Amino acid sequence: MIPAVVVFGYLAVVLGIGLFAGRTRSRDAEDYFLAGRTIGPAVFLLSLFGTNMTAFSILGASGHAFANGIVTYGLMASSSALVIPLGIFLIGTRLWALGKRHGFMTPVQMFRDRWECGHIGTVIFAVQAVLLVPYIVIAVMGGGTTLRAVSNGLVPYWLGGAVVSLVVMCYVFFGGMRGTAWVNTFQTVLFLSFGAIAVVVIARGMGGFSNAMESLLASPSTAPLLTRARVSPLYFLSYTFIPLSSLAFPHIGIFCLTAKRLSHFRRTVILYPLCLLAIWLPSVFLGVAANRAVDLPAIRAKVEARATLAAQGPFLPPEGRAELRAAASGDDVILKLVEGYAPLWLASLLGAAVMAAVMASDSQILALSTMFTEDVFAFYGGAARFGPAVQVQTGRIFVIVLTVVAYAIAMSAPQSIFDIASQYAFAGYSALSPLLIAALFWKKSTKWGALAVAVWTAAAVGGVALLQATVAAPGPGSAVAVLTLGGVEVVSRAASGTTVLGLLPVVPMTLISALLMFVVSSLTPSARPAPSTLIRYNV
């Protein structure tokens, strides 16, 4: 119970930091939502990185590695280390300059101005808002999972998720962007230090990682975990599209607007890949090594459930497969390793560090609040009619509503953290990335091309969600053909989600989005913005 007490103490500290940082002389919308565009270089780097490293990067990555092996690092971290810093350099800096020059506070404001559109911007906002909810949901799931694990079940999953949601809601409500940035900075320092400490402590407890790796390699059942054997080339290729989502995430775009100077981006671009290495490598490595920690009852139960699912899964009813899949889930394996091999005092601190990573939903909640107040409330006359004070209060009310909705969804989400993030939030925003690229770099793009991309993305993500809700997931290693043409399985339902011609949906979704932007914009030349608008955007 001591680790749980320490984690609760950590939550109190985080809440205090957020509330203290949120004290400000100004009460206007720009100060609350963008911290007055005054974030310094260190806070900018750490908070921008921290807001991108959620429960997905700690619990989700280790859980995926527990089941699939070392290939998890190649799936996400390798391509992300290149694509995300490049995106910050090419797109983030342009967003910052345009926001500073024209006063934009959200990407949709820029889209409306760039394409000279009104209600189409509202459609884009609606699609972005719906797609960001799964990313917030996984933070609630991570918080519930962490508190349940560190308390040995004394804090149930639903209560752990509720506590984390309440803490995040409070400091976002009162602290705004400044409070969120300070908390993210503190949490990033904490969970970056977690990796090295956890690896050393757990390695010592397991008798050395070299022995663990040799044991994995010697067993035919676990040797594939040290290769790419469990992931097909097409599946691996699909994940190179996932980092495109970081270019389109509104919370990343809004964070770019908070920097005080353009020079702050230089350090961020250089150090971001190193920070990524420091968090992903330990998470993946520990997830793989957990397969040899069968001396821990909790880990052994997961390994046995996975073996049973693999052997009997095709013959079990959907409810039985779902029950075994939940028992075999690896989202909490790092917490179980820490609990089993670390001294009590260190396990308590490491539990707090894991909690630091899973609580990074604050930026997403604040981003959606900013978007609602600016792109809907202010755009349709609310700010002009009721004033900036009411605008800020409206944003705070939206924070409460959004947190409650995310919590309700998290309590019924059946999939793993990794799968939810990759299939919905990441896939959807990757498909939206042509919006941002076209707005900033292609002068012939039009509002109708933008609308086509938004509608297609919403329809595609909705179609994947509907398919997975109606077609039960098969056992591991098998797939159910949903659509077959000429003897070729076009759409299949696999254990981890949906595939299209062996690829994750993110690939056709993104390629078709880019094609729609090009074709529809080319067919609507009369809708191109005025030359004066294009000059302002330097396209």
Secondary structure, DSSP 8 states (H G I E B T S, - for coil): -HHHHHHHHHHHHHHHHHHHHT--S--SHHHHHHGGG-B-HHHHHHHHHHHH--HIIIIIHHHHHHHH-THHHIIIIIHHHHHHHHHIIIIIHHHHHHHHHH---SHHHHHHHHHT-SHHHHHHHHHHHHHHHHHHHHHHHHHHHHHHHHTTTSS-HHHHHHHHHHHHHHHHHHHHHHHHHHHHHHHHHHHHHHHHHHHHHHHHHHT-HHHHHHHHHHSTTTGGGGSSTTS-HHHHHHTTSGGGHHHH-HHHHHHHTTBSSTTHHHHHHHHHHHHHHHHHHHHHHHHHHGGG-TTSHHHHHHHHHHHHHHHHGGGS-HHHHHHHHHHH--TTHHHHHHHHHS-HHHHHHHHHHHHHHHTTTHHHHHHHHHHIIIIIIITTTHHHHH-HHHHHHHHHHHHHHHHHHHHHHHTT--S-HHHHIIIIIIHHHHHHHHHHHHHHH-TT--HHHHHHHHHHHHHHHHHHHHHHHHS----TT-EEEEEEETTEEEEEEETTEEEETTB-THHHHHHHHHHHHHHHHHH-GGGS--HHHHHHHT-
